[in-house]
């Protein structure tokens, strides 16, 4: 059921103008990005989906998001795709409304030195030996 749900979502994502599926949906992961002529920021789409109650994970190189289908998604593919279509349209209408996912993608454009130092400091604060 999970794999069939993922495949149904994959087919639906491929049919949404502005998005393209990355790879083949062989298991429970559906990964997608903005198509080259899509005119949409995939991180903004991810943020809008989060506001609608869906949990997508941001990726980079290429900028993309993915959904890991579980039993909670079985029977909800049509609802997910309807929400995704609305999120894409909203992202096209208001392209400047990026949020947390856009910050994730932005980190890859920073020089490695400051990012490494920031991560080291974060780990020092969070993890005490």
N, CA, C and O atoms as CSV, one atom per row, in Angstrom:
chain,resi,resn,atom,element,x,y,z
A,1,UNK,N,N,0.822,-1.206,0.000
A,1,UNK,CA,C,0.000,0.000,0.000
A,1,UNK,C,C,0.867,1.272,0.000
A,1,UNK,O,O,0.557,2.251,-0.679
A,2,UNK,N,N,1.953,1.231,0.773
A,2,UNK,CA,C,2.840,2.398,0.841
A,2,UNK,C,C,3.494,2.657,-0.513
A,2,UNK,O,O,3.548,3.797,-0.974
A,3,UNK,N,N,3.986,1.607,-1.143
A,3,UNK,CA,C,4.658,1.783,-2.436
A,3,UNK,C,C,3.671,2.245,-3.502
A,3,UNK,O,O,4.006,3.100,-4.321
A,4,UNK,N,N,2.465,1.695,-3.502
A,4,UNK,CA,C,1.469,2.140,-4.479
A,4,UNK,C,C,1.089,3.596,-4.234
A,4,UNK,O,O,0.882,4.347,-5.187
A,5,UNK,N,N,0.995,4.003,-2.975
A,5,UNK,CA,C,0.709,5.406,-2.649
A,5,UNK,C,C,1.833,6.300,-3.161
A,5,UNK,O,O,1.572,7.342,-3.763
A,6,UNK,N,N,3.086,5.899,-2.924
A,6,UNK,CA,C,4.224,6.685,-3.401
A,6,UNK,C,C,4.203,6.807,-4.922
A,6,UNK,O,O,4.458,7.881,-5.468
A,7,UNK,N,N,3.902,5.718,-5.594
A,7,UNK,CA,C,3.853,5.762,-7.063
A,7,UNK,C,C,2.720,6.654,-7.556
A,7,UNK,O,O,2.887,7.390,-8.528
A,8,UNK,N,N,1.574,6.592,-6.894
A,8,UNK,CA,C,0.458,7.467,-7.265
A,8,UNK,C,C,0.843,8.932,-7.062
A,8,UNK,O,O,0.547,9.777,-7.906
A,9,UNK,N,N,1.498,9.228,-5.951
A,9,UNK,CA,C,1.941,10.602,-5.696
A,9,UNK,C,C,2.988,11.001,-6.736
A,9,UNK,O,O,2.955,12.122,-7.243
A,10,UNK,N,N,3.910,10.102,-7.059
A,10,UNK,CA,C,4.926,10.400,-8.074
A,10,UNK,C,C,4.309,10.739,-9.419
A,10,UNK,O,O,4.723,11.694,-10.076
A,11,UNK,N,N,3.315,9.954,-9.832
A,11,UNK,CA,C,2.633,10.239,-11.108
A,11,UNK,C,C,1.925,11.598,-11.038
A,11,UNK,O,O,1.933,12.364,-12.002
A,12,UNK,N,N,1.324,11.879,-9.898
A,12,UNK,CA,C,0.619,13.150,-9.740
A,12,UNK,C,C,1.554,14.340,-9.741
A,12,UNK,O,O,1.252,15.372,-10.340
A,13,UNK,N,N,2.701,14.201,-9.065
A,13,UNK,CA,C,3.687,15.290,-9.048
A,13,UNK,C,C,4.176,15.567,-10.465
A,13,UNK,O,O,4.315,16.723,-10.865
A,14,UNK,N,N,4.435,14.511,-11.216
A,14,UNK,CA,C,4.915,14.672,-12.597
A,14,UNK,C,C,3.908,15.415,-13.467
A,14,UNK,O,O,4.291,16.021,-14.467
A,15,UNK,N,N,2.649,15.379,-13.110
A,15,UNK,CA,C,1.601,16.035,-13.892
A,15,UNK,C,C,1.364,17.492,-13.480
A,15,UNK,O,O,0.591,18.197,-14.128
A,16,UNK,N,N,2.015,17.943,-12.419
A,16,UNK,CA,C,1.825,19.324,-11.952
A,16,UNK,C,C,2.794,20.238,-12.690
A,16,UNK,O,O,4.007,20.062,-12.581
A,17,UNK,N,N,2.278,21.217,-13.442
A,17,UNK,CA,C,3.159,22.153,-14.145
A,17,UNK,C,C,4.046,22.903,-13.155
A,17,UNK,O,O,3.572,23.435,-12.151
A,18,UNK,N,N,5.340,22.932,-13.458
A,18,UNK,CA,C,6.291,23.624,-12.593
A,18,UNK,C,C,7.130,22.674,-11.758
A,18,UNK,O,O,8.132,23.089,-11.175
A,19,UNK,N,N,6.739,21.404,-11.688
A,19,UNK,CA,C,7.489,20.420,-10.901
A,19,UNK,C,C,7.936,19.264,-11.785
A,19,UNK,O,O,7.343,18.987,-12.827
A,20,UNK,N,N,8.995,18.601,-11.343
A,20,UNK,CA,C,9.415,17.365,-12.001
A,20,UNK,C,C,9.947,16.402,-10.944
A,20,UNK,O,O,10.622,16.803,-9.995
A,21,UNK,N,N,9.631,15.150,-11.128
A,21,UNK,CA,C,10.083,14.104,-10.221
A,21,UNK,C,C,11.543,13.805,-10.530
A,21,UNK,O,O,11.946,13.768,-11.692
A,22,UNK,N,N,12.327,13.593,-9.487
A,22,UNK,CA,C,13.719,13.208,-9.647
A,22,UNK,C,C,13.800,11.697,-9.439
A,22,UNK,O,O,13.389,11.184,-8.399
A,23,UNK,N,N,14.320,11.004,-10.411
A,23,UNK,CA,C,14.469,9.560,-10.307
A,23,UNK,C,C,13.161,8.829,-10.534
A,23,UNK,O,O,12.159,9.420,-10.936
A,24,UNK,N,N,13.190,7.540,-10.270
A,24,UNK,CA,C,12.009,6.697,-10.391
A,24,UNK,C,C,11.478,6.385,-9.005
A,24,UNK,O,O,12.255,6.144,-8.082
A,25,UNK,N,N,10.184,6.388,-8.854
A,25,UNK,CA,C,9.590,6.063,-7.565
A,25,UNK,C,C,9.520,4.542,-7.464
A,25,UNK,O,O,8.548,3.922,-7.897
A,26,UNK,N,N,10.553,3.960,-6.893
A,26,UNK,CA,C,10.645,2.507,-6.772
A,26,UNK,C,C,10.226,2.029,-5.381
A,26,UNK,O,O,9.803,0.885,-5.212
A,27,UNK,N,N,10.343,2.893,-4.411
A,27,UNK,CA,C,10.005,2.506,-3.032
A,27,UNK,C,C,9.102,3.575,-2.442
A,27,UNK,O,O,8.153,4.006,-3.097
A,28,UNK,N,N,9.373,4.010,-1.230
A,28,UNK,CA,C,8.455,4.925,-0.551
A,28,UNK,C,C,8.848,6.397,-0.634
A,28,UNK,O,O,8.161,7.243,-0.062
A,29,UNK,N,N,9.925,6.722,-1.324
A,29,UNK,CA,C,10.396,8.104,-1.411
A,29,UNK,C,C,9.983,8.723,-2.743
A,29,UNK,O,O,10.177,8.140,-3.810
A,30,UNK,N,N,9.403,9.931,-2.646
A,30,UNK,CA,C,9.071,10.714,-3.839
A,30,UNK,C,C,9.855,12.018,-3.719
A,30,UNK,O,O,9.617,12.817,-2.814
A,31,UNK,N,N,10.789,12.222,-4.639
A,31,UNK,CA,C,11.627,13.412,-4.619
A,31,UNK,C,C,11.300,14.252,-5.859
A,31,UNK,O,O,11.175,13.727,-6.965
A,32,UNK,N,N,11.166,15.557,-5.651
A,32,UNK,CA,C,10.872,16.420,-6.793
A,32,UNK,C,C,11.512,17.779,-6.633
A,32,UNK,O,O,11.875,18.202,-5.535
A,33,UNK,N,N,11.639,18.451,-7.767
A,33,UNK,CA,C,12.217,19.792,-7.831
A,33,UNK,C,C,11.392,20.638,-8.775
A,33,UNK,O,O,10.473,20.149,-9.431
A,34,UNK,N,N,11.730,21.912,-8.835
A,34,UNK,CA,C,11.090,22.795,-9.801
A,34,UNK,C,C,11.647,22.476,-11.175
A,34,UNK,O,O,12.850,22.265,-11.329
A,35,UNK,N,N,10.781,22.440,-12.165
A,35,UNK,CA,C,11.267,22.249,-13.528
A,35,UNK,C,C,11.961,23.529,-13.979
A,35,UNK,O,O,11.703,24.606,-13.442
A,36,UNK,N,N,12.830,23.405,-14.953
A,36,UNK,CA,C,13.628,24.553,-15.392
A,36,UNK,C,C,12.771,25.733,-15.830
A,36,UNK,O,O,13.144,26.885,-15.608
A,37,UNK,N,N,11.642,25.460,-16.440
A,37,UNK,CA,C,10.753,26.540,-16.896
A,37,UNK,C,C,9.542,26.696,-15.991
A,37,UNK,O,O,8.548,27.310,-16.380
A,38,UNK,N,N,9.618,26.144,-14.787
A,38,UNK,CA,C,8.465,26.114,-13.898
A,38,UNK,C,C,8.121,27.423,-13.210
A,38,UNK,O,O,6.967,27.652,-12.848
A,39,UNK,N,N,9.120,28.289,-13.026
A,39,UNK,CA,C,8.859,29.568,-12.388
A,39,UNK,C,C,8.441,29.457,-10.934
A,39,UNK,O,O,7.646,30.262,-10.449
A,40,UNK,N,N,8.978,28.451,-10.231
A,40,UNK,CA,C,8.594,28.245,-8.841
A,40,UNK,C,C,9.822,27.870,-8.020
A,40,UNK,O,O,10.708,27.168,-8.508
A,41,UNK,N,N,9.876,28.333,-6.784
A,41,UNK,CA,C,10.939,27.959,-5.859
A,41,UNK,C,C,10.454,26.741,-5.084
A,41,UNK,O,O,9.476,26.830,-4.341
A,42,UNK,N,N,11.123,25.613,-5.247
A,42,UNK,CA,C,10.670,24.376,-4.614
A,42,UNK,C,C,10.724,24.467,-3.088
A,42,UNK,O,O,9.949,23.799,-2.404
A,43,UNK,N,N,11.630,25.285,-2.546
A,43,UNK,CA,C,11.679,25.454,-1.094
A,43,UNK,C,C,10.448,26.212,-0.586
A,43,UNK,O,O,9.941,25.928,0.499
A,44,UNK,N,N,9.981,27.164,-1.367
A,44,UNK,CA,C,8.748,27.866,-0.998
A,44,UNK,C,C,7.574,26.895,-1.034
A,44,UNK,O,O,6.707,26.935,-0.161
A,45,UNK,N,N,7.544,26.034,-2.028
A,45,UNK,CA,C,6.495,25.007,-2.101
A,45,UNK,C,C,6.558,24.127,-0.849
A,45,UNK,O,O,5.529,23.832,-0.241
A,46,UNK,N,N,7.764,23.713,-0.470
A,46,UNK,CA,C,7.928,22.893,0.730
A,46,UNK,C,C,7.420,23.586,1.978
A,46,UNK,O,O,6.771,22.964,2.819
A,47,UNK,N,N,7.713,24.879,2.101
A,47,UNK,CA,C,7.226,25.643,3.257
A,47,UNK,C,C,5.703,25.713,3.282
A,47,UNK,O,O,5.080,25.579,4.335
A,48,UNK,N,N,5.120,25.923,2.118
A,48,UNK,CA,C,3.657,25.997,2.050
A,48,UNK,C,C,3.026,24.652,2.391
A,48,UNK,O,O,1.974,24.603,3.029
A,49,UNK,N,N,3.661,23.566,1.969
A,49,UNK,CA,C,3.147,22.241,2.317
A,49,UNK,C,C,3.233,21.995,3.823
A,49,UNK,O,O,2.345,21.372,4.405
A,50,UNK,N,N,4.290,22.478,4.445
A,50,UNK,CA,C,4.421,22.356,5.902
A,50,UNK,C,C,3.261,23.067,6.590
A,50,UNK,O,O,2.685,22.546,7.545
A,51,UNK,N,N,2.923,24.252,6.105
A,51,UNK,CA,C,1.794,24.998,6.688
A,51,UNK,C,C,0.473,24.268,6.499
A,51,UNK,O,O,-0.473,24.469,7.261
A,52,UNK,N,N,0.417,23.418,5.475
A,52,UNK,CA,C,-0.798,22.635,5.235
A,52,UNK,C,C,-0.788,21.303,5.993
A,52,UNK,O,O,-1.722,20.509,5.880
A,53,UNK,N,N,0.284,21.067,6.768
A,53,UNK,CA,C,0.332,19.883,7.612
A,53,UNK,C,C,1.129,18.712,7.076
A,53,UNK,O,O,1.123,17.639,7.680
A,54,UNK,N,N,1.817,18.891,5.955
A,54,UNK,CA,C,2.611,17.810,5.369
A,54,UNK,C,C,4.071,17.961,5.779
A,54,UNK,O,O,4.553,19.077,5.967
A,55,UNK,N,N,4.757,16.864,5.915
A,55,UNK,CA,C,6.163,16.874,6.318
A,55,UNK,C,C,7.040,16.473,5.135
A,55,UNK,O,O,7.181,15.292,4.817
A,56,UNK,N,N,7.621,17.473,4.496
A,56,UNK,CA,C,8.553,17.250,3.390
A,56,UNK,C,C,9.949,17.625,3.877
A,56,UNK,O,O,10.098,18.505,4.725
A,57,UNK,N,N,10.951,16.972,3.353
A,57,UNK,CA,C,12.330,17.265,3.724
A,57,UNK,C,C,13.038,17.980,2.591
A,57,UNK,O,O,12.938,17.579,1.431
A,58,UNK,N,N,13.755,19.041,2.931
A,58,UNK,CA,C,14.504,19.821,1.946
A,58,UNK,C,C,15.822,19.145,1.624
A,58,UNK,O,O,16.471,18.569,2.497
A,59,UNK,N,N,16.206,19.222,0.365
A,59,UNK,CA,C,17.474,18.681,-0.112
A,59,UNK,C,C,18.161,19.748,-0.947
A,59,UNK,O,O,17.545,20.745,-1.322
A,60,UNK,N,N,19.424,19.540,-1.232
A,60,UNK,CA,C,20.134,20.472,-2.099
A,60,UNK,C,C,21.022,19.709,-3.064
A,60,UNK,O,O,21.323,18.533,-2.859
A,61,UNK,N,N,21.435,20.392,-4.114
A,61,UNK,CA,C,22.291,19.814,-5.167
A,61,UNK,C,C,21.641,18.603,-5.818
A,61,UNK,O,O,22.201,17.512,-5.710
A,62,UNK,N,N,20.526,18.717,-6.470
A,62,UNK,CA,C,19.807,19.944,-6.803
A,62,UNK,C,C,18.806,20.328,-5.711
A,62,UNK,O,O,18.421,19.513,-4.872
A,63,UNK,N,N,18.407,21.585,-5.754
A,63,UNK,CA,C,17.377,22.061,-4.834
A,63,UNK,C,C,16.125,21.228,-5.053
A,63,UNK,O,O,15.595,21.167,-6.162
A,64,UNK,N,N,15.661,20.596,-4.003
A,64,UNK,CA,C,14.515,19.694,-4.135
A,64,UNK,C,C,13.926,19.410,-2.764
A,64,UNK,O,O,14.486,19.804,-1.741
A,65,UNK,N,N,12.814,18.735,-2.753
A,65,UNK,CA,C,12.206,18.254,-1.516
A,65,UNK,C,C,11.781,16.810,-1.737
A,65,UNK,O,O,11.598,16.370,-2.872
A,66,UNK,N,N,11.628,16.080,-0.638
A,66,UNK,CA,C,11.133,14.721,-0.797
A,66,UNK,C,C,10.136,14.383,0.304
A,66,UNK,O,O,10.156,14.939,1.402
A,67,UNK,N,N,9.278,13.460,-0.043
A,67,UNK,CA,C,8.275,12.927,0.867
A,67,UNK,C,C,8.587,11.455,1.063
A,67,UNK,O,O,8.796,10.724,0.096
A,68,UNK,N,N,8.619,11.028,2.301
A,68,UNK,CA,C,8.780,9.612,2.613
A,68,UNK,C,C,7.398,9.084,2.988
A,68,UNK,O,O,6.886,9.378,4.068
A,69,UNK,N,N,6.807,8.314,2.103
A,69,UNK,CA,C,5.461,7.792,2.333
A,69,UNK,C,C,5.473,6.706,3.408
A,69,UNK,O,O,6.343,5.835,3.426
A,70,UNK,N,N,4.507,6.778,4.284
A,70,UNK,CA,C,4.328,5.796,5.343
A,70,UNK,C,C,2.855,5.386,5.362
A,70,UNK,O,O,2.082,5.799,4.497
A,71,UNK,N,N,2.478,4.593,6.323
A,71,UNK,CA,C,1.071,4.187,6.443
A,71,UNK,C,C,0.153,5.398,6.631
A,71,UNK,O,O,-1.019,5.345,6.259
A,72,UNK,N,N,0.665,6.468,7.194
A,72,UNK,CA,C,-0.148,7.677,7.384
A,72,UNK,C,C,-0.561,8.320,6.064
A,72,UNK,O,O,-1.521,9.089,6.024
A,73,UNK,N,N,0.156,8.010,4.982
A,73,UNK,CA,C,-0.146,8.594,3.672
A,73,UNK,C,C,-1.082,7.731,2.837
A,73,UNK,O,O,-1.687,8.210,1.878
A,74,UNK,N,N,-1.200,6.459,3.202
A,74,UNK,CA,C,-2.041,5.548,2.434
A,74,UNK,C,C,-3.476,6.066,2.425
A,74,UNK,O,O,-4.053,6.364,3.470
A,75,UNK,N,N,-4.038,6.168,1.222
A,75,UNK,CA,C,-5.400,6.679,1.069
A,75,UNK,C,C,-5.495,8.194,1.018
A,75,UNK,O,O,-6.591,8.744,0.906
A,76,UNK,N,N,-4.353,8.875,1.098
A,76,UNK,CA,C,-4.369,10.343,1.117
A,76,UNK,C,C,-3.612,10.966,-0.059
A,76,UNK,O,O,-3.305,12.157,-0.033
A,77,UNK,N,N,-3.315,10.183,-1.074
A,77,UNK,CA,C,-2.555,10.693,-2.218
A,77,UNK,C,C,-3.280,11.846,-2.906
A,77,UNK,O,O,-2.657,12.852,-3.247
A,78,UNK,N,N,-4.572,11.711,-3.110
A,78,UNK,CA,C,-5.328,12.771,-3.800
A,78,UNK,C,C,-5.324,14.069,-2.997
A,78,UNK,O,O,-5.207,15.153,-3.569
A,79,UNK,N,N,-5.450,13.964,-1.683
A,79,UNK,CA,C,-5.418,15.154,-0.827
A,79,UNK,C,C,-4.036,15.799,-0.894
A,79,UNK,O,O,-3.922,17.019,-1.009
A,80,UNK,N,N,-2.979,14.975,-0.820
A,80,UNK,CA,C,-1.621,15.495,-0.914
A,80,UNK,C,C,-1.428,16.241,-2.232
A,80,UNK,O,O,-0.909,17.357,-2.247
A,81,UNK,N,N,-1.842,15.630,-3.329
A,81,UNK,CA,C,-1.650,16.240,-4.643
A,81,UNK,C,C,-2.471,17.509,-4.811
A,81,UNK,O,O,-2.020,18.452,-5.462
A,82,UNK,N,N,-3.659,17.549,-4.240
A,82,UNK,CA,C,-4.463,18.768,-4.285
A,82,UNK,C,C,-3.754,19.884,-3.509
A,82,UNK,O,O,-3.658,21.015,-3.984
A,83,UNK,N,N,-3.259,19.551,-2.309
A,83,UNK,CA,C,-2.531,20.547,-1.516
A,83,UNK,C,C,-1.256,20.984,-2.229
A,83,UNK,O,O,-0.908,22.165,-2.202
A,84,UNK,N,N,-0.557,20.046,-2.864
A,84,UNK,CA,C,0.673,20.375,-3.574
A,84,UNK,C,C,0.388,21.298,-4.757
A,84,UNK,O,O,1.133,22.248,-4.998
A,85,UNK,N,N,-0.670,21.028,-5.483
A,85,UNK,CA,C,-1.056,21.898,-6.600
A,85,UNK,C,C,-1.335,23.312,-6.103
A,85,UNK,O,O,-0.909,24.286,-6.725
A,86,UNK,N,N,-2.047,23.427,-4.987
A,86,UNK,CA,C,-2.329,24.743,-4.397
A,86,UNK,C,C,-1.046,25.422,-3.922
A,86,UNK,O,O,-0.887,26.632,-4.083
A,87,UNK,N,N,-0.125,24.641,-3.335
A,87,UNK,CA,C,1.139,25.206,-2.847
A,87,UNK,C,C,1.984,25.728,-4.004
A,87,UNK,O,O,2.608,26.782,-3.888
A,88,UNK,N,N,2.008,25.003,-5.111
A,88,UNK,CA,C,2.760,25.451,-6.294
A,88,UNK,C,C,2.151,26.745,-6.822
A,88,UNK,O,O,2.875,27.689,-7.140
A,89,UNK,N,N,0.838,26.791,-6.915
A,89,UNK,CA,C,0.181,28.004,-7.411
A,89,UNK,C,C,0.461,29.189,-6.496
A,89,UNK,O,O,0.727,30.293,-6.970
A,90,UNK,N,N,0.403,28.963,-5.190
A,90,UNK,CA,C,0.681,30.039,-4.226
A,90,UNK,C,C,2.135,30.490,-4.336
A,90,UNK,O,O,2.416,31.684,-4.242
A,91,UNK,N,N,3.061,29.554,-4.533
A,91,UNK,CA,C,4.472,29.909,-4.679
A,91,UNK,C,C,4.719,30.708,-5.952
A,91,UNK,O,O,5.582,31.586,-5.976
A,92,UNK,N,N,3.976,30.413,-7.002
A,92,UNK,CA,C,4.101,31.177,-8.247
A,92,UNK,C,C,3.526,32.576,-8.083
A,92,UNK,O,O,4.064,33.548,-8.614
A,93,UNK,N,N,2.433,32.664,-7.346
A,93,UNK,CA,C,1.765,33.952,-7.140
A,93,UNK,C,C,2.574,34.863,-6.226
A,93,UNK,O,O,2.639,36.072,-6.450
A,94,UNK,N,N,3.195,34.281,-5.188
A,94,UNK,CA,C,3.965,35.047,-4.204
A,94,UNK,C,C,5.377,34.464,-4.106
A,94,UNK,O,O,5.703,33.813,-3.113
A,95,UNK,N,N,6.215,34.685,-5.114
A,95,UNK,CA,C,7.530,34.029,-5.142
A,95,UNK,C,C,8.475,34.443,-4.017
A,95,UNK,O,O,9.419,33.711,-3.721
A,96,UNK,N,N,8.254,35.579,-3.389
A,96,UNK,CA,C,9.146,36.038,-2.325
A,96,UNK,C,C,8.852,35.458,-0.962
A,96,UNK,O,O,9.540,35.787,0.005
A,97,UNK,N,N,7.860,34.614,-0.859
A,97,UNK,CA,C,7.482,34.063,0.440
A,97,UNK,C,C,8.228,32.774,0.749
A,97,UNK,O,O,7.606,31.731,0.950
A,98,UNK,N,N,9.540,32.836,0.789
A,98,UNK,CA,C,10.343,31.686,1.191
A,98,UNK,C,C,10.491,31.694,2.697
A,98,UNK,O,O,10.293,32.729,3.333
A,99,UNK,N,N,10.827,30.582,3.265
A,99,UNK,CA,C,10.966,30.516,4.716
A,99,UNK,C,C,12.086,29.594,5.119
A,99,UNK,O,O,13.190,29.689,4.584
A,100,UNK,N,N,11.826,28.711,6.045
A,100,UNK,CA,C,12.852,27.853,6.616
A,100,UNK,C,C,13.548,26.978,5.581
A,100,UNK,O,O,14.767,26.820,5.636
A,101,UNK,N,N,12.822,26.420,4.662
A,101,UNK,CA,C,13.447,25.554,3.664
A,101,UNK,C,C,14.409,26.341,2.793
A,101,UNK,O,O,15.451,25.820,2.398
A,102,UNK,N,N,14.077,27.586,2.489
A,102,UNK,CA,C,14.958,28.409,1.664
A,102,UNK,C,C,16.274,28.675,2.387
A,102,UNK,O,O,17.320,28.770,1.745
A,103,UNK,N,N,16.238,28.794,3.701
A,103,UNK,CA,C,17.463,29.006,4.475
A,103,UNK,C,C,18.369,27.793,4.340
A,103,UNK,O,O,19.585,27.935,4.219
A,104,UNK,N,N,17.782,26.601,4.361
A,104,UNK,CA,C,18.560,25.371,4.197
A,104,UNK,C,C,19.310,25.405,2.867
A,104,UNK,O,O,20.505,25.114,2.821
A,105,UNK,N,N,18.630,25.750,1.814
A,105,UNK,CA,C,19.270,25.817,0.510
A,105,UNK,C,C,20.314,26.909,0.429
A,105,UNK,O,O,21.328,26.750,-0.251
A,106,UNK,N,N,20.080,28.017,1.117
A,106,UNK,CA,C,21.005,29.133,1.110
A,106,UNK,C,C,22.336,28.754,1.768
A,106,UNK,O,O,23.387,29.257,1.370
A,107,UNK,N,N,22.298,27.866,2.775
A,107,UNK,CA,C,23.524,27.502,3.480
A,107,UNK,C,C,24.558,26.906,2.536
A,107,UNK,O,O,25.760,27.039,2.768
A,108,UNK,N,N,24.106,26.255,1.482
A,108,UNK,CA,C,25.062,25.646,0.548
A,108,UNK,C,C,25.823,26.688,-0.253
A,108,UNK,O,O,26.852,26.367,-0.848
A,109,UNK,N,N,25.344,27.930,-0.284
A,109,UNK,CA,C,26.032,28.964,-1.052
A,109,UNK,C,C,27.059,29.717,-0.211
A,109,UNK,O,O,27.804,30.540,-0.745
A,110,UNK,N,N,27.113,29.451,1.092
A,110,UNK,CA,C,28.070,30.125,1.966
A,110,UNK,C,C,29.449,29.484,1.841
A,110,UNK,O,O,29.555,28.309,1.490
A,111,UNK,N,N,30.508,30.247,2.125
A,111,UNK,CA,C,31.852,29.659,2.113
A,111,UNK,C,C,31.960,28.573,3.191
A,111,UNK,O,O,31.341,28.682,4.249
A,112,UNK,N,N,32.733,27.546,2.924
A,112,UNK,CA,C,32.820,26.399,3.823
A,112,UNK,C,C,33.344,26.771,5.213
A,112,UNK,O,O,32.837,26.246,6.204
A,113,UNK,N,N,34.330,27.648,5.322
A,113,UNK,CA,C,34.930,27.996,6.615
A,113,UNK,C,C,33.922,28.456,7.656
A,113,UNK,O,O,33.845,27.856,8.729
A,114,UNK,N,N,33.137,29.509,7.376
A,114,UNK,CA,C,32.158,29.968,8.374
A,114,UNK,C,C,31.104,28.913,8.717
A,114,UNK,O,O,30.668,28.826,9.865
A,115,UNK,N,N,30.699,28.127,7.746
A,115,UNK,CA,C,29.705,27.084,8.010
A,115,UNK,C,C,30.298,26.046,8.958
A,115,UNK,O,O,29.641,25.636,9.915
A,116,UNK,N,N,31.531,25.620,8.699
A,116,UNK,CA,C,32.190,24.652,9.582
A,116,UNK,C,C,32.314,25.199,10.999
A,116,UNK,O,O,32.037,24.493,11.969
A,117,UNK,N,N,32.729,26.448,11.117
A,117,UNK,CA,C,32.896,27.055,12.441
A,117,UNK,C,C,31.557,27.145,13.165
A,117,UNK,O,O,31.477,26.859,14.359
A,118,UNK,N,N,30.518,27.538,12.457
A,118,UNK,CA,C,29.194,27.640,13.067
A,118,UNK,C,C,28.720,26.264,13.550
A,118,UNK,O,O,28.174,26.149,14.647
A,119,UNK,N,N,28.924,25.234,12.749
A,119,UNK,CA,C,28.526,23.892,13.147
A,119,UNK,C,C,29.340,23.402,14.344
A,119,UNK,O,O,28.800,22.739,15.230
A,120,UNK,N,N,30.624,23.720,14.375
A,120,UNK,CA,C,31.457,23.338,15.511
A,120,UNK,C,C,30.956,23.999,16.789
A,120,UNK,O,O,30.824,23.344,17.823
A,121,UNK,N,N,30.678,25.298,16.717
A,121,UNK,CA,C,30.163,26.021,17.884
A,121,UNK,C,C,28.813,25.466,18.330
A,121,UNK,O,O,28.565,25.304,19.525
A,122,UNK,N,N,27.958,25.181,17.380
A,122,UNK,CA,C,26.643,24.610,17.709
A,122,UNK,C,C,26.809,23.289,18.455
A,122,UNK,O,O,26.169,23.065,19.483
A,123,UNK,N,N,27.664,22.423,17.939
A,123,UNK,CA,C,27.889,21.140,18.598
A,123,UNK,C,C,28.488,21.311,19.982
A,123,UNK,O,O,28.141,20.563,20.897
A,124,UNK,N,N,29.388,22.286,20.160
A,124,UNK,CA,C,29.949,22.547,21.491
A,124,UNK,C,C,28.877,22.957,22.484
A,124,UNK,O,O,28.932,22.576,23.653
A,125,UNK,N,N,27.913,23.724,22.031
A,125,UNK,CA,C,26.847,24.187,22.927
A,125,UNK,C,C,25.860,23.057,23.224
A,125,UNK,O,O,25.416,22.906,24.362
A,126,UNK,N,N,25.523,22.280,22.229
A,126,UNK,CA,C,24.491,21.250,22.384
A,126,UNK,C,C,25.018,20.001,23.081
A,126,UNK,O,O,24.341,19.436,23.940
A,127,UNK,N,N,26.206,19.573,22.719
A,127,UNK,CA,C,26.738,18.314,23.247
A,127,UNK,C,C,27.806,18.595,24.283
A,127,UNK,O,O,28.809,19.247,23.992
A,128,UNK,N,N,27.595,18.110,25.473
A,128,UNK,CA,C,28.585,18.265,26.538
A,128,UNK,C,C,29.196,16.905,26.812
A,128,UNK,O,O,28.485,15.917,26.997
A,129,UNK,N,N,30.515,16.862,26.837
A,129,UNK,CA,C,31.207,15.590,27.089
A,129,UNK,C,C,31.451,15.398,28.560
A,129,UNK,O,O,32.022,14.385,28.965
